[in-house]
């Protein structure tokens, strides 16, 4: 009889264990959040010279823009190094851009419209350094899309046909994003 009482108590108590182990409102814990740091290299300073594409990782000490009070020009300097990536047409080497433009405004400025704008590009170093400069037929186009106050950014695009000795080189797909430092 004692065994029967124990068996009866076990049968009566067992549903409690079955039904109390989980509840309809219980939430399933979410998997832990992935905290892996992902570094995305955003290239804001680039240009294509002929068929050579340069995506510059800038030299922060040599990349800036400022307004020169003496002649009313904005000077935009970009210097950096481009590193080829496997399977891409990006060229490895140094790249430098200098734009001088008589404005402190956003807009599209064209040499053909008699706007006071110049563009110079240099690539490579040492004996492989090439310098391209403007002339009266360079057809330079600079668009400034953002012109912040000191401490902000100048952002825009550029293109043109520049000369290197007797040869010319098409410069296209030029982009810049540089910090504006104090006026000079």
PyMOL commands that set and color helices and strands:
alter all, ss='L'
color gray80, all
select helices_A, chain A and resi 2-20+111-113+126-128
alter helices_A, ss='H'
color red, helices_A
select strands_A, chain A and resi 46-49+52-58+64-68+73-82+93-101+107-110+117-123+130-132+141-147+153-164+167-179
alter strands_A, ss='S'
color yellow, strands_A
deselect
rebuild
show_as cartoon
